[in-house]
């Protein structure tokens, strides 16, 4: 079988580009169709700003539910990559089987729980009495696609970690194209408004889900979905490994929820909804940065994990060099766009000049510390890709802790719009700590990776020695 990318033998530079670029584009397209939702919603006649604020409140809650896909997908795929690097395909298949079961169970439980708590949850997370009806419409219909969303995103990680980055990109692009095409039909053509945007999203997620499952049940991948071999030990290991990326995504969305609540509180009845609408636009811009960058660092974790399992620290270090270079180039370009060219971006969401001006201010503030964020993503996702959650988790939590501290202190002293500076503070200082930790642990990573090669060599010797002894006795 010809592999799309050979994680153990292809040149590292080519490998990083072949996996990172499609994954980055896939995440960009994924963000694009989320943004298209908001553009259409913001331009609904007469109610656009209120509907946009309502959808903005739903956005982080919905993404937090979706982050469970990464708990399992990003938790299981590095483990599977390591086993593939070791040549242990039987264990790799068991990991995939357990992850498939786990995603299905969690999706059903999450959907039921979210439907029962939707009204108080949305009010708690920043909806006002005016925007609540729009938030409820979007959230309720979206939840019925929870199973499709989790399987599409979670199982796609197991496509990418086997080197099929283009297939992973195709699954996301299929969903994006469907959503972009169906949005105007349901929102305007069928006059369904916010509900139409949610229904279009669910249908697009169903399309992506079917594409991914068809591939993973098919004959092409080396490790396919099978049934049986379920193990509490494997599930526990997957959940522990996935805890860091899950908390990163979940807490990112708690940060947005908290930001909306703070803006609503300090903005009051006069400015609260307007500030939340502006924050929704700014968050859309930040998603254009963080999601594609997570695509780069998350997908290339399969290279690190595979070569960690294969005992090749030289390939690990070389890969990290190229991954960091890609992230730095990407964040530098988006920093310049955010500081000098963001106004046209805000205008496509709303015709309201006051909301647009607030959104421009928010984007400029939020992108001040963007370039150091490249180090944070590269190094933390690198730790996760090699199964070293003991380093990735505390470093992730550090950044969130800094954000929440700034979020609740700054507006109390300087007013509502100072809340946007919480992003800046959390993007500047935690990456410095992450770089120091990585540099101090670098030699340890090299030794750990090399030990896999020694263990594999010892295992081969142990197999060969009894056979040689048997031959000697026969002589």
C-alpha positions as CSV (number, residue, x, y, z in Angstrom):
1,X,0.0,0.0,0.0
2,X,1.4,3.4,-1.0
3,X,1.2,5.9,1.8
4,X,0.3,9.6,1.2
5,X,3.0,10.5,3.6
6,X,5.6,8.1,5.2
7,X,6.0,9.5,8.7
8,X,9.2,7.5,9.3
9,X,11.1,7.9,6.1
10,X,10.0,11.0,4.1
11,X,12.3,14.1,4.3
12,X,11.2,16.1,7.3
13,X,10.7,19.4,5.5
14,X,8.6,17.9,2.8
15,X,6.7,15.9,5.4
16,X,5.9,19.0,7.6
17,X,4.7,20.9,4.6
18,X,2.6,18.1,3.1
19,X,0.8,17.6,6.4
20,X,0.7,21.1,7.9
21,X,-0.4,23.0,4.8
22,X,-3.5,20.9,4.0
23,X,-4.4,20.9,7.7
24,X,-4.0,24.6,8.0
25,X,-6.2,25.2,4.9
26,X,-8.8,22.8,6.3
27,X,-9.0,24.7,9.5
28,X,-9.1,28.0,7.6
29,X,-12.0,26.7,5.5
30,X,-13.7,25.4,8.7
31,X,-13.4,28.9,10.3
32,X,-14.6,30.4,7.0
33,X,-17.9,28.7,7.1
34,X,-18.4,29.6,10.8
35,X,-17.7,33.2,9.8
36,X,-20.1,33.0,6.8
37,X,-22.8,31.9,9.3
38,X,-22.2,35.1,11.2
39,X,-22.0,37.3,8.1
40,X,-25.4,36.1,7.0
41,X,-26.9,36.4,10.5
42,X,-25.5,39.9,10.9
43,X,-27.1,41.0,7.7
44,X,-30.6,39.7,8.4
45,X,-32.9,42.8,7.9
46,X,-33.9,44.7,11.0
47,X,-32.6,42.2,13.6
48,X,-29.1,41.6,12.3
49,X,-27.1,43.0,15.3
50,X,-29.3,41.3,17.9
51,X,-29.2,38.0,16.0
52,X,-25.4,38.3,15.7
53,X,-25.0,38.9,19.4
54,X,-27.2,35.9,20.1
55,X,-25.2,33.7,17.8
56,X,-22.0,35.1,19.4
57,X,-23.2,33.9,22.8
58,X,-23.8,30.4,21.3
59,X,-20.5,30.2,19.5
60,X,-18.2,29.5,22.4
61,X,-20.7,27.1,24.1
62,X,-21.1,25.2,20.8
63,X,-17.3,25.0,20.3
64,X,-16.9,23.9,23.9
65,X,-19.2,20.9,23.2
66,X,-17.2,20.3,20.0
67,X,-14.0,20.3,22.0
68,X,-14.9,16.8,23.2
69,X,-14.0,15.6,19.7
70,X,-10.5,16.8,20.4
71,X,-10.4,15.2,23.9
72,X,-10.8,11.9,22.1
73,X,-9.3,12.6,18.7
74,X,-6.2,14.5,19.8
75,X,-6.0,12.2,22.8
76,X,-6.0,9.0,20.8
77,X,-4.2,9.9,17.6
78,X,-0.8,10.6,19.2
79,X,-1.0,7.3,21.0
80,X,-1.9,5.6,17.8
81,X,1.0,7.3,16.0
82,X,3.4,6.1,18.6
83,X,2.2,2.5,18.3
84,X,2.4,2.7,14.5
85,X,6.0,4.0,14.9
86,X,6.8,1.0,17.1
87,X,5.2,-1.3,14.4
88,X,2.4,-2.4,16.8
89,X,-0.5,-2.2,14.5
90,X,-2.7,-4.5,16.6
91,X,-2.6,-2.0,19.5
92,X,-3.1,0.9,17.1
93,X,-6.4,-0.7,15.9
94,X,-7.5,-1.2,19.5
95,X,-6.9,2.5,20.2
96,X,-9.0,3.5,17.2
97,X,-11.8,1.1,18.2
98,X,-12.0,2.5,21.7
99,X,-12.0,6.1,20.5
100,X,-14.8,5.4,18.0
101,X,-17.0,4.0,20.8
102,X,-16.1,6.7,23.2
103,X,-17.0,9.5,20.8
104,X,-20.4,8.0,20.1
105,X,-21.2,7.6,23.8
106,X,-20.0,11.1,24.7
107,X,-21.9,12.7,21.8
108,X,-25.3,11.2,23.0
109,X,-24.7,12.2,26.6
110,X,-23.6,15.8,25.7
111,X,-26.6,16.4,23.4
112,X,-29.0,15.2,26.1
113,X,-27.4,17.3,28.9
114,X,-27.1,20.4,26.7
115,X,-30.7,20.3,25.6
116,X,-31.9,20.1,29.2
117,X,-29.8,23.1,30.4
118,X,-29.8,25.4,27.4
119,X,-31.9,28.4,28.7
120,X,-30.1,28.9,32.0
121,X,-26.7,28.2,30.4
122,X,-27.1,30.8,27.7
123,X,-28.3,33.4,30.2
124,X,-25.3,32.6,32.4
125,X,-22.9,33.0,29.5
126,X,-23.9,36.4,28.3
127,X,-27.3,36.4,26.6
128,X,-29.6,39.2,27.5
129,X,-33.4,38.9,27.5
130,X,-33.3,40.6,24.1
131,X,-30.8,38.3,22.4
132,X,-31.9,35.1,24.2
133,X,-34.6,34.1,21.6
134,X,-32.0,34.2,18.8
135,X,-29.5,32.3,20.9
136,X,-32.0,29.6,21.8
137,X,-33.1,29.2,18.2
138,X,-29.5,28.6,17.0
139,X,-28.3,26.5,19.9
140,X,-31.3,24.1,20.0
141,X,-31.2,23.2,16.3
142,X,-27.4,23.0,16.3
143,X,-27.4,20.5,19.2
144,X,-29.3,17.9,17.1
145,X,-26.1,17.5,15.0
146,X,-23.8,16.9,18.0
147,X,-23.1,13.2,17.0
148,X,-22.1,14.3,13.5
149,X,-19.9,17.1,14.7
150,X,-18.0,15.0,17.2
151,X,-17.5,12.1,14.8
152,X,-16.4,14.3,11.9
153,X,-13.9,16.3,13.9
154,X,-12.7,13.5,16.3
155,X,-12.3,10.7,13.7
156,X,-10.6,13.1,11.2
157,X,-7.6,13.2,13.6
158,X,-7.1,9.5,12.9
159,X,-7.1,10.1,9.2
160,X,-4.5,12.8,9.5
161,X,-2.3,10.9,12.0
162,X,-1.8,8.2,9.4
163,X,-0.4,10.7,7.0
164,X,-3.6,11.3,5.0
165,X,-3.6,15.1,5.4
166,X,-5.3,15.7,2.0
167,X,-8.1,13.4,2.9
168,X,-8.5,15.3,6.2
169,X,-8.6,18.6,4.3
170,X,-11.2,17.2,1.9
171,X,-13.6,16.2,4.7
172,X,-13.5,19.7,6.2
173,X,-13.8,21.4,2.8
174,X,-16.9,19.2,2.0
175,X,-18.6,20.5,5.1
176,X,-17.6,24.1,4.4
177,X,-18.9,24.0,0.8
178,X,-22.2,22.5,1.9
179,X,-22.6,25.1,4.7
180,X,-21.8,28.1,2.5
181,X,-24.2,26.9,-0.2
182,X,-27.0,26.0,2.2
183,X,-26.8,29.1,4.5
184,X,-28.6,31.6,2.1
185,X,-31.1,28.9,1.2
186,X,-32.2,28.3,4.8
187,X,-31.7,31.8,6.2
188,X,-33.2,33.9,3.5
189,X,-34.8,31.5,0.9
190,X,-36.8,29.6,3.4
191,X,-37.0,32.6,5.8
192,X,-35.8,30.6,8.7
193,X,-33.3,33.2,10.1
194,X,-31.0,32.0,12.8
195,X,-32.6,28.5,12.9
196,X,-31.7,28.2,9.2
197,X,-28.0,28.9,9.9
198,X,-28.0,26.1,12.5
199,X,-29.7,23.6,10.3
200,X,-27.3,24.3,7.4
201,X,-24.4,23.7,9.8
202,X,-25.8,20.4,11.0
203,X,-26.3,19.1,7.4
204,X,-22.7,20.2,6.5
205,X,-21.4,18.3,9.6
206,X,-23.3,15.2,8.5
207,X,-21.6,15.4,5.1
208,X,-18.1,15.6,6.7
209,X,-19.0,12.8,9.1
210,X,-20.0,10.4,6.4
211,X,-16.9,11.2,4.4
212,X,-14.5,10.4,7.3
213,X,-16.3,7.2,8.3
214,X,-16.4,5.9,4.8
215,X,-12.6,6.4,4.6
216,X,-11.8,4.9,8.0
217,X,-14.0,1.8,7.3
218,X,-12.5,1.4,3.9
219,X,-9.5,-0.5,2.6
220,X,-7.1,2.4,2.2
221,X,-5.8,3.3,5.7
222,X,-3.3,1.1,7.4
223,X,-5.4,1.3,10.6
224,X,-9.1,1.0,10.1
225,X,-12.1,1.2,12.5
226,X,-12.8,-2.2,14.0
227,X,-15.1,-3.4,16.8
228,X,-14.1,-5.1,20.0
229,X,-10.9,-5.0,22.1
230,X,-12.5,-2.4,24.4
231,X,-10.4,-1.5,27.4
232,X,-10.8,0.9,30.3
233,X,-7.0,1.3,30.4
234,X,-6.9,2.5,26.8
235,X,-9.9,4.8,27.3
236,X,-8.3,6.3,30.5
237,X,-5.0,6.8,28.6
238,X,-6.8,8.5,25.7
239,X,-8.7,10.8,28.0
240,X,-5.5,11.7,30.0
241,X,-3.6,12.4,26.8
242,X,-6.4,14.5,25.3
243,X,-7.0,16.4,28.5
244,X,-4.5,19.2,27.6
245,X,-5.9,20.0,24.1
246,X,-9.4,19.6,25.4
247,X,-8.8,22.1,28.2
248,X,-7.1,24.4,25.8
249,X,-10.2,24.5,23.5
250,X,-12.8,24.3,26.3
251,X,-11.1,27.1,28.3
252,X,-10.6,29.2,25.2
253,X,-14.4,29.2,24.9
254,X,-14.9,29.7,28.6
255,X,-12.7,32.8,28.1
256,X,-15.0,34.0,25.3
257,X,-18.1,33.3,27.4
258,X,-16.5,35.2,30.4
259,X,-15.6,38.0,28.1
260,X,-19.2,38.3,26.8
261,X,-20.5,38.3,30.4
262,X,-18.0,40.9,31.5
263,X,-18.8,43.1,28.5
264,X,-22.6,42.7,29.2
265,X,-22.0,43.6,32.9
266,X,-19.8,46.6,32.4
267,X,-21.5,47.8,29.2
268,X,-24.9,47.8,30.9
269,X,-28.2,48.1,29.0
270,X,-26.9,50.9,26.8
271,X,-23.8,49.3,25.4
272,X,-23.8,45.6,26.5
273,X,-25.3,44.0,23.4
274,X,-23.3,46.3,21.1
275,X,-20.0,45.3,22.8
276,X,-20.9,41.6,22.6
277,X,-21.6,42.0,18.9
278,X,-18.2,43.8,18.4
279,X,-16.5,41.0,20.4
280,X,-18.2,38.4,18.2
281,X,-16.6,40.0,15.2
282,X,-13.2,40.2,16.9
283,X,-13.4,36.6,18.0
284,X,-14.1,35.6,14.3
285,X,-10.9,37.4,13.3
286,X,-9.0,35.6,16.1
287,X,-10.4,32.2,14.9
288,X,-8.8,32.9,11.5
289,X,-5.5,32.9,13.3
290,X,-5.8,30.3,16.1
291,X,-7.6,27.5,14.2
292,X,-5.3,27.3,11.2
293,X,-2.3,27.6,13.5
294,X,-3.8,24.7,15.6
295,X,-4.2,22.9,12.3
296,X,-0.4,23.2,11.7
297,X,0.7,22.3,15.2
298,X,-1.9,19.6,15.9
299,X,-1.6,17.7,12.6
300,X,2.2,17.7,12.6
301,X,2.0,16.1,16.1
302,X,1.6,12.9,14.2
303,X,5.2,13.3,12.8
304,X,6.5,13.9,16.4
305,X,4.6,11.0,17.9
306,X,5.5,8.5,15.1
307,X,9.2,9.4,15.3
308,X,9.1,9.4,19.1
309,X,7.8,5.8,19.0
310,X,10.4,4.9,16.3
311,X,13.2,6.4,18.5
312,X,14.3,9.2,16.1
313,X,15.0,12.3,18.1
314,X,16.9,13.8,15.2
315,X,13.7,13.9,13.1
316,X,11.7,15.2,16.0
317,X,14.0,18.3,16.5
318,X,14.1,19.0,12.8
319,X,10.3,18.8,12.5
320,X,9.8,21.2,15.4
321,X,12.2,23.7,13.7
322,X,10.0,23.7,10.5
323,X,6.7,23.8,12.4
324,X,7.8,26.8,14.4
325,X,9.0,28.6,11.3
326,X,5.6,28.1,9.6
327,X,3.8,29.4,12.7
328,X,6.0,32.4,13.0
329,X,5.5,33.3,9.4
330,X,1.7,32.9,9.7
331,X,1.3,34.9,12.9
332,X,3.5,37.7,11.5
333,X,1.3,38.1,8.5
334,X,-1.9,38.1,10.5
335,X,-0.4,40.5,13.1
336,X,0.1,43.1,10.3
337,X,-3.4,42.5,8.9
338,X,-4.9,42.8,12.3
339,X,-3.1,46.1,13.1
340,X,-3.5,47.8,9.7
341,X,-6.1,46.1,7.5
342,X,-8.9,44.8,9.7
343,X,-11.5,47.5,9.1
344,X,-12.9,46.0,5.8
345,X,-13.2,42.6,7.7
346,X,-15.5,44.2,10.3
347,X,-17.8,45.8,7.7
348,X,-18.9,42.5,6.2
349,X,-20.5,41.6,9.5
350,X,-22.6,44.7,10.1
351,X,-23.6,47.9,8.5
352,X,-23.6,49.6,11.9
353,X,-20.5,51.9,12.0
354,X,-20.4,52.1,15.8
355,X,-20.2,48.3,16.2
356,X,-17.7,48.2,13.4
357,X,-15.5,50.8,15.0
358,X,-15.6,48.9,18.3
359,X,-14.7,45.7,16.6
360,X,-11.7,47.3,14.9
361,X,-10.5,48.5,18.3
362,X,-10.9,45.0,19.8
363,X,-9.0,43.3,16.9
364,X,-6.1,45.7,17.2
365,X,-5.8,45.1,20.9
366,X,-6.2,41.3,20.7
367,X,-3.5,40.9,18.0
368,X,-0.7,42.9,19.9
369,X,0.8,39.7,21.4
370,X,0.1,37.4,18.4
371,X,3.7,36.6,17.3
372,X,4.8,35.0,20.6
373,X,1.7,32.8,20.4
374,X,3.5,30.8,17.7
375,X,5.9,29.4,20.3
376,X,3.0,28.5,22.7
377,X,1.2,26.5,20.1
378,X,4.2,24.8,18.6
379,X,5.7,23.7,21.9
380,X,2.6,22.7,23.8
381,X,1.1,20.8,20.8
382,X,4.6,19.2,20.4
383,X,4.5,17.9,24.0
384,X,1.0,16.6,23.4
385,X,1.9,14.9,20.1
386,X,4.6,12.9,22.0
387,X,2.2,12.0,24.8
388,X,3.8,14.3,27.3
389,X,0.7,15.8,28.8
390,X,2.6,16.3,32.1
391,X,4.1,19.4,30.5
392,X,1.5,20.5,28.0
393,X,-1.4,20.6,30.5
394,X,0.1,22.9,33.2
395,X,1.6,25.2,30.6
396,X,-1.9,25.5,28.9
397,X,-3.5,26.2,32.2
398,X,-1.0,28.9,33.0
399,X,-2.1,30.9,30.0
400,X,-5.7,30.5,30.9
401,X,-5.1,31.6,34.5
402,X,-3.3,34.7,33.3
403,X,-6.2,35.5,30.9
404,X,-8.9,35.2,33.6
405,X,-7.0,37.2,36.1
406,X,-6.5,40.1,33.6
407,X,-10.2,39.8,32.4
408,X,-11.7,40.4,35.8
409,X,-9.2,43.0,37.0
410,X,-8.7,45.3,34.0
411,X,-12.4,46.2,33.4
412,X,-12.9,46.9,37.1
413,X,-10.2,49.6,36.9
414,X,-10.3,50.9,33.3
415,X,-13.8,50.2,32.1
416,X,-15.6,47.7,29.7
417,X,-13.3,47.9,26.7
418,X,-10.2,47.1,28.8
419,X,-11.5,43.5,28.9
420,X,-10.0,43.1,25.4
421,X,-6.5,43.6,26.8
422,X,-6.8,40.2,28.7
423,X,-6.0,38.5,25.4
424,X,-2.8,40.6,25.0
425,X,-1.5,39.9,28.4
426,X,-2.1,36.2,28.1
427,X,-0.4,36.1,24.7
428,X,2.8,37.9,25.8
429,X,3.9,36.3,29.1
430,X,3.0,32.6,29.2
431,X,4.8,31.8,25.9
432,X,8.0,33.0,27.6
433,X,7.5,30.5,30.4
434,X,6.8,27.7,27.9
435,X,10.0,28.4,26.0
436,X,12.0,28.2,29.2
437,X,10.4,24.9,30.2
438,X,10.9,23.4,26.7
439,X,14.6,24.4,26.6
440,X,15.2,22.9,30.0
441,X,13.4,19.6,29.0
442,X,14.9,19.4,25.5
443,X,17.7,16.9,26.4
444,X,15.2,14.8,28.3
445,X,12.9,14.6,25.3
446,X,15.9,13.5,23.2
447,X,16.8,10.8,25.7
448,X,13.2,9.6,26.0
449,X,12.8,9.2,22.2
450,X,16.2,7.4,22.0
451,X,15.1,5.0,24.7
452,X,12.3,3.8,22.4
453,X,14.9,2.7,19.9
454,X,16.8,0.8,22.6
455,X,13.7,-0.9,23.8
456,X,12.8,-2.0,20.3
457,X,16.3,-3.3,19.8
458,X,16.2,-5.2,23.1
459,X,12.9,-6.7,22.2
460,X,14.3,-7.9,18.8
461,X,17.4,-9.4,20.6
462,X,15.1,-11.2,23.1
463,X,13.2,-12.8,20.2
464,X,16.4,-13.7,18.3
465,X,18.3,-15.2,21.3
466,X,15.9,-18.1,22.0
467,X,15.8,-19.0,18.3
468,X,19.6,-19.0,18.2
469,X,19.8,-21.1,21.3
470,X,17.4,-23.7,19.8
471,X,19.5,-24.0,16.7
472,X,22.6,-24.5,18.8
473,X,20.9,-27.3,20.8
474,X,19.8,-29.0,17.6
475,X,23.4,-29.0,16.4
